[in-house]
Amino acid sequence: MSDFNPGPPANSTDPGGHKANHDVNAHHYHTQGASGFWRQVTNLLIIVGIVAVVILIVRWVN
């Protein structure tokens, strides 16, 4: 999924809509940061933990 926003079409009836959308997105990124990096890091840690538990269970059963 791309975050690219080309803006409103040339015949837009809301010329301030693009700026308002940009301001909302800028506020979101300013207050919460780029969530993609931390989400990927936490997902990676969760996967590593699950794999470690599975390996421990397999070693314990054998």
Helices and strands as residue ranges (DSSP letters): H 17-32, H 35-61
